[in-house]
Amino acid sequence: QVQLVESGGGLVQAGGSLRLSCAASGAIFGITVMAWYRQAPGKQRELVASITREGTTKYTESVKDRFTISRDNTKNTVYLQMNGLKPEDTAVYYCNVIRLGSYNYWGQGTQVTVSS
């Protein structure tokens, strides 16, 4: 099993910044992709950004040029730097990792609220 502990959410005004962190522990061998998802009230969970162990990144279109995903493999931690936050970024943000190609693990979620 992999345990994921997220931190860094909160309330921020539009245009502000937050940095989310997610530390993995437990059976961390074989973790490949680390990612951030989000789910707004009444909406489906969506992929925000992902990063491979080698550092290849992907972003959903709405956050490109505002959010940056990174990871520290020595600390088994993934980060999401969010700049230029907008009210529509308000959601619960979830950390996700894929291990050995098929095992999915989720964090407990952290609330991000952007006020206008």
Secondary structure in CASP SS format (residue, H / E / C, confidence):
PFRMAT SS
TARGET T0000
AUTHOR 0000-0000-0000
METHOD secondary structure of the structure
MODEL  1
Q C 1.00
V E 1.00
Q E 1.00
L E 1.00
V E 1.00
E E 1.00
S E 1.00
G C 1.00
G C 1.00
G E 1.00
L E 1.00
V E 1.00
Q E 1.00
A C 1.00
G C 1.00
G C 1.00
S C 1.00
L E 1.00
R E 1.00
L E 1.00
S E 1.00
C E 1.00
A E 1.00
A E 1.00
S E 1.00
G E 1.00
A C 1.00
I C 1.00
F C 1.00
G C 1.00
I E 1.00
T E 1.00
V E 1.00
M E 1.00
A E 1.00
W E 1.00
Y E 1.00
R E 1.00
Q E 1.00
A C 1.00
P C 1.00
G C 1.00
K C 1.00
Q C 1.00
R C 1.00
E E 1.00
L E 1.00
V E 1.00
A E 1.00
S E 1.00
I E 1.00
T C 1.00
R C 1.00
E C 1.00
G C 1.00
T C 1.00
T E 1.00
K E 1.00
Y E 1.00
T C 1.00
E H 1.00
S H 1.00
V H 1.00
K C 1.00
D C 1.00
R C 1.00
F E 1.00
T E 1.00
I E 1.00
S E 1.00
R E 1.00
D E 1.00
N C 1.00
T C 1.00
K C 1.00
N C 1.00
T E 1.00
V E 1.00
Y E 1.00
L E 1.00
Q E 1.00
M E 1.00
N C 1.00
G C 1.00
L C 1.00
K C 1.00
P H 1.00
E H 1.00
D H 1.00
T C 1.00
A E 1.00
V E 1.00
Y E 1.00
Y E 1.00
C E 1.00
N E 1.00
V E 1.00
I E 1.00
R E 1.00
L C 1.00
G C 1.00
S C 1.00
Y E 1.00
N E 1.00
Y E 1.00
W E 1.00
G C 1.00
Q C 1.00
G C 1.00
T E 1.00
Q E 1.00
V E 1.00
T E 1.00
V E 1.00
S E 1.00
S C 1.00
END
